[in-house]
């Protein structure tokens, strides 16, 4: 029996299971999948909202007279300022960014990159919203009561074409963001098997 009190030798690298380190790095935690799911739903809701304007709301309003158009858009712009819309509008960015971060921290680079791409796409959609759509909405609101506006045609002309084009851009950006999140979800599910 030896009285040697030195610490036992560390196991050689070949004694350590090769999969142990990558398995720990690839475990992003329980929140990773649900975060991607919530991000995908929020992005889908935003893409769907913008798409609905592209294919039904704006074409429907386009068929009406100037007073109907201005009145309806003023009312829509007031009605959309509510808590449910605000929650989804913010969540689409915050949860998508959080999902990308959690995937990255968990070592899942593929899902992280796709979620990060979705975050960037939605950020660009927000920039379009802040730079184009909201100023036009504000200008339309400041035009006042449609019954008192002298030249409704001019008010509509300053608003319609630019707003519709910017909305199509938002739809495309959010739809691409949705596709990126679906890809991230698929990669996440594959890695979790």
CNS distance restraints for C-alpha pairs under 8 A (distance, minus, plus):
assign (resid  11 and name CA) (resid  15 and name CA) 5.85 0.50 0.50
assign (resid  11 and name CA) (resid  16 and name CA) 7.11 0.50 0.50
assign (resid  12 and name CA) (resid  16 and name CA) 7.06 0.50 0.50
assign (resid  16 and name CA) (resid  20 and name CA) 7.69 0.50 0.50
assign (resid  18 and name CA) (resid  22 and name CA) 7.83 0.50 0.50
assign (resid  19 and name CA) (resid  23 and name CA) 5.90 0.50 0.50
assign (resid  20 and name CA) (resid  24 and name CA) 6.43 0.50 0.50
assign (resid  21 and name CA) (resid  25 and name CA) 6.32 0.50 0.50
assign (resid  22 and name CA) (resid  26 and name CA) 5.94 0.50 0.50
assign (resid  23 and name CA) (resid  27 and name CA) 6.44 0.50 0.50
assign (resid  25 and name CA) (resid 106 and name CA) 5.69 0.50 0.50
assign (resid  25 and name CA) (resid 107 and name CA) 5.07 0.50 0.50
assign (resid  26 and name CA) (resid 106 and name CA) 5.31 0.50 0.50
assign (resid  26 and name CA) (resid 107 and name CA) 4.82 0.50 0.50
assign (resid  26 and name CA) (resid 108 and name CA) 5.79 0.50 0.50
assign (resid  27 and name CA) (resid 106 and name CA) 5.30 0.50 0.50
assign (resid  27 and name CA) (resid 107 and name CA) 7.18 0.50 0.50
assign (resid  28 and name CA) (resid  32 and name CA) 5.98 0.50 0.50
assign (resid  28 and name CA) (resid 102 and name CA) 6.21 0.50 0.50
assign (resid  28 and name CA) (resid 103 and name CA) 5.75 0.50 0.50
assign (resid  28 and name CA) (resid 104 and name CA) 7.85 0.50 0.50
assign (resid  28 and name CA) (resid 105 and name CA) 6.51 0.50 0.50
assign (resid  28 and name CA) (resid 106 and name CA) 3.52 0.50 0.50
assign (resid  28 and name CA) (resid 107 and name CA) 6.80 0.50 0.50
assign (resid  28 and name CA) (resid 108 and name CA) 7.31 0.50 0.50
assign (resid  29 and name CA) (resid 102 and name CA) 7.92 0.50 0.50
assign (resid  29 and name CA) (resid 106 and name CA) 7.06 0.50 0.50
assign (resid  30 and name CA) (resid  34 and name CA) 7.68 0.50 0.50
assign (resid  31 and name CA) (resid  35 and name CA) 5.86 0.50 0.50
assign (resid  31 and name CA) (resid 102 and name CA) 7.84 0.50 0.50
assign (resid  32 and name CA) (resid  36 and name CA) 6.34 0.50 0.50
assign (resid  32 and name CA) (resid  99 and name CA) 6.21 0.50 0.50
assign (resid  32 and name CA) (resid 102 and name CA) 5.96 0.50 0.50
assign (resid  32 and name CA) (resid 103 and name CA) 6.22 0.50 0.50
assign (resid  33 and name CA) (resid  37 and name CA) 6.23 0.50 0.50
assign (resid  33 and name CA) (resid 185 and name CA) 7.31 0.50 0.50
assign (resid  33 and name CA) (resid 188 and name CA) 7.03 0.50 0.50
assign (resid  33 and name CA) (resid 189 and name CA) 7.87 0.50 0.50
assign (resid  34 and name CA) (resid  38 and name CA) 6.13 0.50 0.50
assign (resid  35 and name CA) (resid  39 and name CA) 6.02 0.50 0.50
assign (resid  35 and name CA) (resid  95 and name CA) 6.40 0.50 0.50
assign (resid  35 and name CA) (resid  96 and name CA) 7.43 0.50 0.50
assign (resid  35 and name CA) (resid  98 and name CA) 7.33 0.50 0.50
assign (resid  35 and name CA) (resid  99 and name CA) 5.26 0.50 0.50
assign (resid  36 and name CA) (resid  40 and name CA) 6.05 0.50 0.50
assign (resid  36 and name CA) (resid  95 and name CA) 7.74 0.50 0.50
assign (resid  36 and name CA) (resid  96 and name CA) 6.89 0.50 0.50
assign (resid  36 and name CA) (resid  99 and name CA) 5.49 0.50 0.50
assign (resid  36 and name CA) (resid 115 and name CA) 7.85 0.50 0.50
assign (resid  36 and name CA) (resid 181 and name CA) 7.02 0.50 0.50
assign (resid  36 and name CA) (resid 184 and name CA) 7.51 0.50 0.50
assign (resid  36 and name CA) (resid 185 and name CA) 6.29 0.50 0.50
assign (resid  37 and name CA) (resid  41 and name CA) 6.32 0.50 0.50
assign (resid  37 and name CA) (resid 185 and name CA) 7.27 0.50 0.50
assign (resid  38 and name CA) (resid  42 and name CA) 6.13 0.50 0.50
assign (resid  38 and name CA) (resid  95 and name CA) 7.05 0.50 0.50
assign (resid  39 and name CA) (resid  43 and name CA) 6.02 0.50 0.50
assign (resid  39 and name CA) (resid  91 and name CA) 7.27 0.50 0.50
assign (resid  39 and name CA) (resid  92 and name CA) 5.78 0.50 0.50
assign (resid  39 and name CA) (resid  93 and name CA) 7.93 0.50 0.50
assign (resid  39 and name CA) (resid  95 and name CA) 5.28 0.50 0.50
assign (resid  39 and name CA) (resid  96 and name CA) 4.85 0.50 0.50
assign (resid  39 and name CA) (resid  99 and name CA) 7.33 0.50 0.50
assign (resid  39 and name CA) (resid 181 and name CA) 7.45 0.50 0.50
assign (resid  40 and name CA) (resid  44 and name CA) 5.94 0.50 0.50
assign (resid  40 and name CA) (resid  92 and name CA) 7.96 0.50 0.50
assign (resid  40 and name CA) (resid  96 and name CA) 7.73 0.50 0.50
assign (resid  40 and name CA) (resid 178 and name CA) 6.09 0.50 0.50
assign (resid  40 and name CA) (resid 181 and name CA) 5.66 0.50 0.50
assign (resid  40 and name CA) (resid 182 and name CA) 6.80 0.50 0.50
assign (resid  41 and name CA) (resid  45 and name CA) 6.14 0.50 0.50
assign (resid  42 and name CA) (resid  46 and name CA) 6.38 0.50 0.50
assign (resid  42 and name CA) (resid  88 and name CA) 5.72 0.50 0.50
assign (resid  42 and name CA) (resid  89 and name CA) 7.71 0.50 0.50
assign (resid  42 and name CA) (resid  91 and name CA) 6.46 0.50 0.50
assign (resid  42 and name CA) (resid  92 and name CA) 4.85 0.50 0.50
assign (resid  43 and name CA) (resid  47 and name CA) 6.11 0.50 0.50
assign (resid  43 and name CA) (resid  92 and name CA) 5.19 0.50 0.50
assign (resid  43 and name CA) (resid 174 and name CA) 6.41 0.50 0.50
assign (resid  43 and name CA) (resid 175 and name CA) 7.84 0.50 0.50
assign (resid  43 and name CA) (resid 177 and name CA) 6.93 0.50 0.50
assign (resid  43 and name CA) (resid 178 and name CA) 5.63 0.50 0.50
assign (resid  44 and name CA) (resid  48 and name CA) 5.92 0.50 0.50
assign (resid  44 and name CA) (resid 174 and name CA) 7.53 0.50 0.50
assign (resid  44 and name CA) (resid 175 and name CA) 7.32 0.50 0.50
assign (resid  44 and name CA) (resid 178 and name CA) 5.85 0.50 0.50
assign (resid  45 and name CA) (resid  49 and name CA) 6.06 0.50 0.50
assign (resid  45 and name CA) (resid  88 and name CA) 7.55 0.50 0.50
assign (resid  46 and name CA) (resid  50 and name CA) 6.29 0.50 0.50
assign (resid  46 and name CA) (resid  88 and name CA) 7.41 0.50 0.50
assign (resid  46 and name CA) (resid  89 and name CA) 6.98 0.50 0.50
assign (resid  46 and name CA) (resid  92 and name CA) 7.59 0.50 0.50
assign (resid  46 and name CA) (resid 174 and name CA) 6.75 0.50 0.50
assign (resid  47 and name CA) (resid  51 and name CA) 5.98 0.50 0.50
assign (resid  47 and name CA) (resid 170 and name CA) 7.72 0.50 0.50
assign (resid  47 and name CA) (resid 171 and name CA) 5.40 0.50 0.50
assign (resid  47 and name CA) (resid 172 and name CA) 7.80 0.50 0.50
assign (resid  47 and name CA) (resid 174 and name CA) 4.88 0.50 0.50
assign (resid  47 and name CA) (resid 175 and name CA) 5.41 0.50 0.50
assign (resid  47 and name CA) (resid 178 and name CA) 7.54 0.50 0.50
assign (resid  48 and name CA) (resid  52 and name CA) 5.98 0.50 0.50
assign (resid  48 and name CA) (resid 171 and name CA) 7.78 0.50 0.50
assign (resid  49 and name CA) (resid  53 and name CA) 6.60 0.50 0.50
assign (resid  50 and name CA) (resid  54 and name CA) 6.42 0.50 0.50
assign (resid  50 and name CA) (resid 167 and name CA) 6.37 0.50 0.50
assign (resid  50 and name CA) (resid 168 and name CA) 7.42 0.50 0.50
assign (resid  50 and name CA) (resid 170 and name CA) 6.77 0.50 0.50
assign (resid  50 and name CA) (resid 171 and name CA) 5.17 0.50 0.50
assign (resid  51 and name CA) (resid  55 and name CA) 6.22 0.50 0.50
assign (resid  51 and name CA) (resid 168 and name CA) 7.59 0.50 0.50
assign (resid  51 and name CA) (resid 171 and name CA) 5.64 0.50 0.50
assign (resid  52 and name CA) (resid  56 and name CA) 5.65 0.50 0.50
assign (resid  52 and name CA) (resid  57 and name CA) 6.46 0.50 0.50
assign (resid  53 and name CA) (resid  57 and name CA) 4.56 0.50 0.50
assign (resid  53 and name CA) (resid  58 and name CA) 5.50 0.50 0.50
assign (resid  53 and name CA) (resid 167 and name CA) 7.75 0.50 0.50
assign (resid  54 and name CA) (resid  58 and name CA) 6.01 0.50 0.50
assign (resid  54 and name CA) (resid  59 and name CA) 7.19 0.50 0.50
assign (resid  54 and name CA) (resid 164 and name CA) 7.29 0.50 0.50
assign (resid  54 and name CA) (resid 167 and name CA) 7.10 0.50 0.50
assign (resid  54 and name CA) (resid 168 and name CA) 6.42 0.50 0.50
assign (resid  55 and name CA) (resid  59 and name CA) 6.43 0.50 0.50
assign (resid  56 and name CA) (resid  60 and name CA) 5.73 0.50 0.50
assign (resid  57 and name CA) (resid  61 and name CA) 6.16 0.50 0.50
assign (resid  58 and name CA) (resid  62 and name CA) 5.94 0.50 0.50
assign (resid  58 and name CA) (resid 164 and name CA) 7.36 0.50 0.50
assign (resid  59 and name CA) (resid  63 and name CA) 6.72 0.50 0.50
assign (resid  60 and name CA) (resid  64 and name CA) 7.27 0.50 0.50
assign (resid  61 and name CA) (resid  68 and name CA) 7.54 0.50 0.50
assign (resid  61 and name CA) (resid  69 and name CA) 5.55 0.50 0.50
assign (resid  61 and name CA) (resid  72 and name CA) 7.81 0.50 0.50
assign (resid  62 and name CA) (resid  69 and name CA) 7.13 0.50 0.50
assign (resid  64 and name CA) (resid  68 and name CA) 6.03 0.50 0.50
assign (resid  64 and name CA) (resid  69 and name CA) 6.23 0.50 0.50
assign (resid  65 and name CA) (resid  69 and name CA) 6.21 0.50 0.50
assign (resid  66 and name CA) (resid  70 and name CA) 6.13 0.50 0.50
assign (resid  66 and name CA) (resid 152 and name CA) 5.72 0.50 0.50
assign (resid  66 and name CA) (resid 153 and name CA) 5.74 0.50 0.50
assign (resid  66 and name CA) (resid 156 and name CA) 6.55 0.50 0.50
assign (resid  67 and name CA) (resid  71 and name CA) 5.97 0.50 0.50
assign (resid  67 and name CA) (resid 146 and name CA) 6.09 0.50 0.50
assign (resid  67 and name CA) (resid 147 and name CA) 7.63 0.50 0.50
assign (resid  67 and name CA) (resid 152 and name CA) 6.32 0.50 0.50
assign (resid  68 and name CA) (resid  72 and name CA) 5.91 0.50 0.50
assign (resid  69 and name CA) (resid  73 and name CA) 6.15 0.50 0.50
assign (resid  69 and name CA) (resid 156 and name CA) 7.42 0.50 0.50
assign (resid  70 and name CA) (resid  74 and name CA) 6.07 0.50 0.50
assign (resid  70 and name CA) (resid 140 and name CA) 7.49 0.50 0.50
assign (resid  70 and name CA) (resid 146 and name CA) 6.67 0.50 0.50
assign (resid  70 and name CA) (resid 152 and name CA) 7.45 0.50 0.50
assign (resid  70 and name CA) (resid 155 and name CA) 7.81 0.50 0.50
assign (resid  70 and name CA) (resid 156 and name CA) 6.45 0.50 0.50
assign (resid  71 and name CA) (resid  75 and name CA) 6.21 0.50 0.50
assign (resid  71 and name CA) (resid 145 and name CA) 7.96 0.50 0.50
assign (resid  71 and name CA) (resid 146 and name CA) 6.16 0.50 0.50
assign (resid  72 and name CA) (resid  76 and name CA) 6.05 0.50 0.50
assign (resid  73 and name CA) (resid  77 and name CA) 5.99 0.50 0.50
assign (resid  74 and name CA) (resid  78 and name CA) 6.36 0.50 0.50
assign (resid  74 and name CA) (resid 137 and name CA) 7.52 0.50 0.50
assign (resid  74 and name CA) (resid 140 and name CA) 6.70 0.50 0.50
assign (resid  74 and name CA) (resid 141 and name CA) 5.96 0.50 0.50
assign (resid  75 and name CA) (resid  79 and name CA) 6.07 0.50 0.50
assign (resid  76 and name CA) (resid  80 and name CA) 6.05 0.50 0.50
assign (resid  77 and name CA) (resid  81 and name CA) 6.93 0.50 0.50
assign (resid  77 and name CA) (resid 137 and name CA) 6.65 0.50 0.50
assign (resid  80 and name CA) (resid  85 and name CA) 6.52 0.50 0.50
assign (resid  81 and name CA) (resid  85 and name CA) 6.88 0.50 0.50
assign (resid  81 and name CA) (resid  86 and name CA) 7.06 0.50 0.50
assign (resid  82 and name CA) (resid  86 and name CA) 6.12 0.50 0.50
assign (resid  83 and name CA) (resid  87 and name CA) 5.95 0.50 0.50
assign (resid  84 and name CA) (resid  88 and name CA) 6.42 0.50 0.50
assign (resid  85 and name CA) (resid  89 and name CA) 5.89 0.50 0.50
assign (resid  86 and name CA) (resid  90 and name CA) 6.13 0.50 0.50
assign (resid  87 and name CA) (resid  91 and name CA) 5.83 0.50 0.50
assign (resid  88 and name CA) (resid  92 and name CA) 5.91 0.50 0.50
assign (resid  89 and name CA) (resid  93 and name CA) 7.34 0.50 0.50
assign (resid  90 and name CA) (resid  94 and name CA) 6.15 0.50 0.50
assign (resid  91 and name CA) (resid  95 and name CA) 5.34 0.50 0.50
assign (resid  91 and name CA) (resid  96 and name CA) 7.56 0.50 0.50
assign (resid  92 and name CA) (resid  96 and name CA) 5.96 0.50 0.50
assign (resid  92 and name CA) (resid 122 and name CA) 7.57 0.50 0.50
assign (resid  93 and name CA) (resid  97 and name CA) 6.06 0.50 0.50
assign (resid  93 and name CA) (resid 119 and name CA) 6.13 0.50 0.50
assign (resid  93 and name CA) (resid 122 and name CA) 6.53 0.50 0.50
assign (resid  93 and name CA) (resid 123 and name CA) 7.11 0.50 0.50
assign (resid  94 and name CA) (resid  98 and name CA) 6.11 0.50 0.50
assign (resid  95 and name CA) (resid  99 and name CA) 5.95 0.50 0.50
assign (resid  96 and name CA) (resid 100 and name CA) 6.28 0.50 0.50
assign (resid  96 and name CA) (resid 115 and name CA) 6.26 0.50 0.50
assign (resid  96 and name CA) (resid 116 and name CA) 7.51 0.50 0.50
assign (resid  96 and name CA) (resid 118 and name CA) 7.07 0.50 0.50
assign (resid  96 and name CA) (resid 119 and name CA) 5.75 0.50 0.50
assign (resid  97 and name CA) (resid 101 and name CA) 6.27 0.50 0.50
assign (resid  97 and name CA) (resid 115 and name CA) 7.10 0.50 0.50
assign (resid  97 and name CA) (resid 116 and name CA) 6.51 0.50 0.50
assign (resid  97 and name CA) (resid 119 and name CA) 5.63 0.50 0.50
assign (resid  98 and name CA) (resid 102 and name CA) 6.10 0.50 0.50
assign (resid  99 and name CA) (resid 103 and name CA) 6.11 0.50 0.50
assign (resid  99 and name CA) (resid 112 and name CA) 7.40 0.50 0.50
assign (resid  99 and name CA) (resid 115 and name CA) 6.61 0.50 0.50
assign (resid 100 and name CA) (resid 104 and name CA) 6.13 0.50 0.50
assign (resid 100 and name CA) (resid 111 and name CA) 7.21 0.50 0.50
assign (resid 100 and name CA) (resid 112 and name CA) 4.47 0.50 0.50
assign (resid 100 and name CA) (resid 113 and name CA) 6.97 0.50 0.50
assign (resid 100 and name CA) (resid 114 and name CA) 7.69 0.50 0.50
assign (resid 100 and name CA) (resid 115 and name CA) 4.77 0.50 0.50
assign (resid 100 and name CA) (resid 116 and name CA) 5.24 0.50 0.50
assign (resid 101 and name CA) (resid 105 and name CA) 6.07 0.50 0.50
assign (resid 101 and name CA) (resid 112 and name CA) 6.77 0.50 0.50
assign (resid 102 and name CA) (resid 106 and name CA) 6.08 0.50 0.50
assign (resid 102 and name CA) (resid 112 and name CA) 7.68 0.50 0.50
assign (resid 103 and name CA) (resid 107 and name CA) 6.42 0.50 0.50
assign (resid 103 and name CA) (resid 108 and name CA) 5.25 0.50 0.50
assign (resid 103 and name CA) (resid 109 and name CA) 6.88 0.50 0.50
assign (resid 103 and name CA) (resid 111 and name CA) 6.31 0.50 0.50
assign (resid 103 and name CA) (resid 112 and name CA) 4.87 0.50 0.50
assign (resid 104 and name CA) (resid 108 and name CA) 5.57 0.50 0.50
assign (resid 104 and name CA) (resid 109 and name CA) 5.63 0.50 0.50
assign (resid 104 and name CA) (resid 111 and name CA) 7.89 0.50 0.50
assign (resid 104 and name CA) (resid 112 and name CA) 5.06 0.50 0.50
assign (resid 104 and name CA) (resid 113 and name CA) 7.94 0.50 0.50
assign (resid 108 and name CA) (resid 112 and name CA) 6.16 0.50 0.50
assign (resid 108 and name CA) (resid 188 and name CA) 7.65 0.50 0.50
assign (resid 109 and name CA) (resid 113 and name CA) 5.96 0.50 0.50
assign (resid 110 and name CA) (resid 114 and name CA) 6.45 0.50 0.50
assign (resid 110 and name CA) (resid 184 and name CA) 7.00 0.50 0.50
assign (resid 110 and name CA) (resid 187 and name CA) 6.71 0.50 0.50
assign (resid 111 and name CA) (resid 115 and name CA) 6.05 0.50 0.50
assign (resid 111 and name CA) (resid 183 and name CA) 7.36 0.50 0.50
assign (resid 111 and name CA) (resid 184 and name CA) 4.12 0.50 0.50
assign (resid 111 and name CA) (resid 185 and name CA) 6.91 0.50 0.50
assign (resid 111 and name CA) (resid 187 and name CA) 5.72 0.50 0.50
assign (resid 111 and name CA) (resid 188 and name CA) 5.90 0.50 0.50
assign (resid 112 and name CA) (resid 116 and name CA) 5.95 0.50 0.50
assign (resid 112 and name CA) (resid 184 and name CA) 7.12 0.50 0.50
assign (resid 113 and name CA) (resid 117 and name CA) 6.08 0.50 0.50
assign (resid 113 and name CA) (resid 184 and name CA) 7.91 0.50 0.50
assign (resid 114 and name CA) (resid 118 and name CA) 6.29 0.50 0.50
assign (resid 114 and name CA) (resid 180 and name CA) 5.21 0.50 0.50
assign (resid 114 and name CA) (resid 181 and name CA) 6.28 0.50 0.50
assign (resid 114 and name CA) (resid 183 and name CA) 6.73 0.50 0.50
assign (resid 114 and name CA) (resid 184 and name CA) 5.31 0.50 0.50
assign (resid 115 and name CA) (resid 119 and name CA) 6.23 0.50 0.50
assign (resid 115 and name CA) (resid 180 and name CA) 6.44 0.50 0.50
assign (resid 115 and name CA) (resid 181 and name CA) 5.57 0.50 0.50
assign (resid 115 and name CA) (resid 184 and name CA) 6.04 0.50 0.50
assign (resid 116 and name CA) (resid 120 and name CA) 6.30 0.50 0.50
assign (resid 117 and name CA) (resid 121 and name CA) 6.19 0.50 0.50
assign (resid 117 and name CA) (resid 177 and name CA) 7.04 0.50 0.50
assign (resid 117 and name CA) (resid 180 and name CA) 6.76 0.50 0.50
assign (resid 118 and name CA) (resid 122 and name CA) 6.15 0.50 0.50
assign (resid 118 and name CA) (resid 174 and name CA) 7.96 0.50 0.50
assign (resid 118 and name CA) (resid 176 and name CA) 7.29 0.50 0.50
assign (resid 118 and name CA) (resid 177 and name CA) 4.05 0.50 0.50
assign (resid 118 and name CA) (resid 178 and name CA) 6.90 0.50 0.50
assign (resid 118 and name CA) (resid 180 and name CA) 5.58 0.50 0.50
assign (resid 118 and name CA) (resid 181 and name CA) 6.29 0.50 0.50
assign (resid 119 and name CA) (resid 123 and name CA) 6.11 0.50 0.50
assign (resid 119 and name CA) (resid 177 and name CA) 7.15 0.50 0.50
assign (resid 120 and name CA) (resid 124 and name CA) 6.29 0.50 0.50
assign (resid 121 and name CA) (resid 125 and name CA) 6.40 0.50 0.50
assign (resid 121 and name CA) (resid 173 and name CA) 5.52 0.50 0.50
assign (resid 121 and name CA) (resid 174 and name CA) 6.69 0.50 0.50
assign (resid 121 and name CA) (resid 176 and name CA) 7.24 0.50 0.50
assign (resid 121 and name CA) (resid 177 and name CA) 5.66 0.50 0.50
assign (resid 122 and name CA) (resid 126 and name CA) 6.22 0.50 0.50
assign (resid 122 and name CA) (resid 173 and name CA) 6.47 0.50 0.50
assign (resid 122 and name CA) (resid 174 and name CA) 5.89 0.50 0.50
assign (resid 122 and name CA) (resid 177 and name CA) 6.44 0.50 0.50
assign (resid 123 and name CA) (resid 127 and name CA) 6.26 0.50 0.50
assign (resid 124 and name CA) (resid 128 and name CA) 6.31 0.50 0.50
assign (resid 124 and name CA) (resid 173 and name CA) 7.41 0.50 0.50
assign (resid 125 and name CA) (resid 129 and name CA) 6.18 0.50 0.50
assign (resid 125 and name CA) (resid 169 and name CA) 7.47 0.50 0.50
assign (resid 125 and name CA) (resid 170 and name CA) 4.99 0.50 0.50
assign (resid 125 and name CA) (resid 173 and name CA) 6.03 0.50 0.50
assign (resid 125 and name CA) (resid 174 and name CA) 6.94 0.50 0.50
assign (resid 126 and name CA) (resid 130 and name CA) 6.06 0.50 0.50
assign (resid 127 and name CA) (resid 131 and name CA) 5.83 0.50 0.50
assign (resid 128 and name CA) (resid 132 and name CA) 5.58 0.50 0.50
assign (resid 128 and name CA) (resid 133 and name CA) 6.93 0.50 0.50
assign (resid 128 and name CA) (resid 166 and name CA) 6.70 0.50 0.50
assign (resid 128 and name CA) (resid 169 and name CA) 7.95 0.50 0.50
assign (resid 128 and name CA) (resid 170 and name CA) 7.03 0.50 0.50
assign (resid 129 and name CA) (resid 133 and name CA) 4.82 0.50 0.50
assign (resid 129 and name CA) (resid 134 and name CA) 5.92 0.50 0.50
assign (resid 129 and name CA) (resid 166 and name CA) 7.70 0.50 0.50
assign (resid 129 and name CA) (resid 170 and name CA) 7.62 0.50 0.50
assign (resid 130 and name CA) (resid 134 and name CA) 5.46 0.50 0.50
assign (resid 130 and name CA) (resid 135 and name CA) 7.12 0.50 0.50
assign (resid 131 and name CA) (resid 135 and name CA) 6.70 0.50 0.50
assign (resid 132 and name CA) (resid 136 and name CA) 6.27 0.50 0.50
assign (resid 132 and name CA) (resid 162 and name CA) 7.81 0.50 0.50
assign (resid 132 and name CA) (resid 163 and name CA) 7.02 0.50 0.50
assign (resid 132 and name CA) (resid 166 and name CA) 6.81 0.50 0.50
assign (resid 133 and name CA) (resid 137 and name CA) 6.10 0.50 0.50
assign (resid 133 and name CA) (resid 163 and name CA) 5.72 0.50 0.50
assign (resid 133 and name CA) (resid 166 and name CA) 6.85 0.50 0.50
assign (resid 133 and name CA) (resid 167 and name CA) 7.56 0.50 0.50
assign (resid 134 and name CA) (resid 138 and name CA) 6.11 0.50 0.50
assign (resid 135 and name CA) (resid 139 and name CA) 6.11 0.50 0.50
assign (resid 136 and name CA) (resid 140 and name CA) 6.11 0.50 0.50
assign (resid 136 and name CA) (resid 159 and name CA) 6.03 0.50 0.50
assign (resid 136 and name CA) (resid 163 and name CA) 6.98 0.50 0.50
assign (resid 137 and name CA) (resid 141 and name CA) 6.23 0.50 0.50
assign (resid 137 and name CA) (resid 159 and name CA) 7.97 0.50 0.50
assign (resid 138 and name CA) (resid 142 and name CA) 6.14 0.50 0.50
assign (resid 139 and name CA) (resid 143 and name CA) 6.37 0.50 0.50
assign (resid 140 and name CA) (resid 144 and name CA) 7.55 0.50 0.50
assign (resid 140 and name CA) (resid 155 and name CA) 7.18 0.50 0.50
assign (resid 140 and name CA) (resid 159 and name CA) 7.16 0.50 0.50
assign (resid 143 and name CA) (resid 149 and name CA) 7.00 0.50 0.50
assign (resid 143 and name CA) (resid 155 and name CA) 7.42 0.50 0.50
assign (resid 144 and name CA) (resid 148 and name CA) 7.27 0.50 0.50
assign (resid 144 and name CA) (resid 149 and name CA) 6.88 0.50 0.50
assign (resid 145 and name CA) (resid 149 and name CA) 6.49 0.50 0.50
assign (resid 146 and name CA) (resid 152 and name CA) 7.19 0.50 0.50
assign (resid 151 and name CA) (resid 155 and name CA) 6.62 0.50 0.50
assign (resid 152 and name CA) (resid 156 and name CA) 6.09 0.50 0.50
assign (resid 153 and name CA) (resid 157 and name CA) 6.02 0.50 0.50
assign (resid 154 and name CA) (resid 158 and name CA) 6.22 0.50 0.50
assign (resid 155 and name CA) (resid 159 and name CA) 6.52 0.50 0.50
assign (resid 156 and name CA) (resid 160 and name CA) 5.73 0.50 0.50
assign (resid 157 and name CA) (resid 161 and name CA) 6.90 0.50 0.50
assign (resid 158 and name CA) (resid 162 and name CA) 7.62 0.50 0.50
assign (resid 159 and name CA) (resid 163 and name CA) 5.94 0.50 0.50
assign (resid 160 and name CA) (resid 164 and name CA) 5.98 0.50 0.50
assign (resid 161 and name CA) (resid 165 and name CA) 6.21 0.50 0.50
assign (resid 162 and name CA) (resid 166 and name CA) 6.13 0.50 0.50
assign (resid 163 and name CA) (resid 167 and name CA) 6.11 0.50 0.50
assign (resid 164 and name CA) (resid 168 and name CA) 6.34 0.50 0.50
assign (resid 165 and name CA) (resid 169 and name CA) 6.49 0.50 0.50
assign (resid 166 and name CA) (resid 170 and name CA) 6.32 0.50 0.50
assign (resid 167 and name CA) (resid 171 and name CA) 6.14 0.50 0.50
assign (resid 168 and name CA) (resid 172 and name CA) 6.27 0.50 0.50
assign (resid 169 and name CA) (resid 173 and name CA) 6.19 0.50 0.50
assign (resid 170 and name CA) (resid 174 and name CA) 6.06 0.50 0.50
assign (resid 171 and name CA) (resid 175 and name CA) 5.95 0.50 0.50
assign (resid 172 and name CA) (resid 176 and name CA) 6.08 0.50 0.50
assign (resid 173 and name CA) (resid 177 and name CA) 6.14 0.50 0.50
assign (resid 174 and name CA) (resid 178 and name CA) 6.03 0.50 0.50
assign (resid 175 and name CA) (resid 179 and name CA) 6.25 0.50 0.50
assign (resid 176 and name CA) (resid 180 and name CA) 6.21 0.50 0.50
assign (resid 177 and name CA) (resid 181 and name CA) 6.25 0.50 0.50
assign (resid 178 and name CA) (resid 182 and name CA) 6.22 0.50 0.50
assign (resid 179 and name CA) (resid 183 and name CA) 6.29 0.50 0.50
assign (resid 180 and name CA) (resid 184 and name CA) 6.24 0.50 0.50
assign (resid 181 and name CA) (resid 185 and name CA) 6.10 0.50 0.50
assign (resid 182 and name CA) (resid 186 and name CA) 6.26 0.50 0.50
assign (resid 183 and name CA) (resid 187 and name CA) 6.23 0.50 0.50
assign (resid 184 and name CA) (resid 188 and name CA) 6.00 0.50 0.50
assign (resid 185 and name CA) (resid 189 and name CA) 6.08 0.50 0.50
assign (resid 186 and name CA) (resid 190 and name CA) 6.15 0.50 0.50
assign (resid 187 and name CA) (resid 191 and name CA) 6.16 0.50 0.50
assign (resid 188 and name CA) (resid 192 and name CA) 6.12 0.50 0.50
assign (resid 189 and name CA) (resid 193 and name CA) 6.54 0.50 0.50
